[in-house]
Amino acid sequence: AVAKLDRTNTDIFWSFGAAPVYGEAPTAQGIFWTNCIDVDPDKTGACMFMLTCRLNHNCIPNVRWTFDAKKQQIYTRAIRDIAQGEELFVTYKRPEPDGHGDEDMTLSKYLKEWFGFECLCGHCDEVWEAALAQHQAVAAAAAQQRPI
């Protein structure tokens, strides 16, 4: 897919980083999997969006992204008031049990292994536990086919 990009987008793509888990030398696969966004509820599809994928992680984010499958567009929306000049942050957490196969993985370990950085915010473990509880509630509600 990278070969199909024009020169400008090819340069942008190769300017993204790749987590060490994908090897020492950057590869297209490593860059993609480090920076992609899951776009399907069943986690079978992922995309890179050259601007959205530049958003940095924070355990307490101020924006979140949503994907419109019909329009094939991603939207970044504020989830709290954001001061002028404040950096926009998403969370990279993925607490579902199939989120890279380790149910006992902490958020800080997950970020280090799959994204190549240590989060030093001090909120990682509490945010991870709350997100895991929320995911379990959503999964239980979906299994019963009722709104949350």
Secondary structure, DSSP 8 states (H G I E B T S, - for coil): -GGGS-HHHHHHHHTS---GGG-SS--HHHHHHHH-EE-STTS--EE--TTGGG-EE-SS-SEEEEEETTTTEEEEEESS---TT---EE-----STTSSS-TT--HHHHHHHHHS----SS-HHHHHHHHHHHHHHHHHHHHTT---
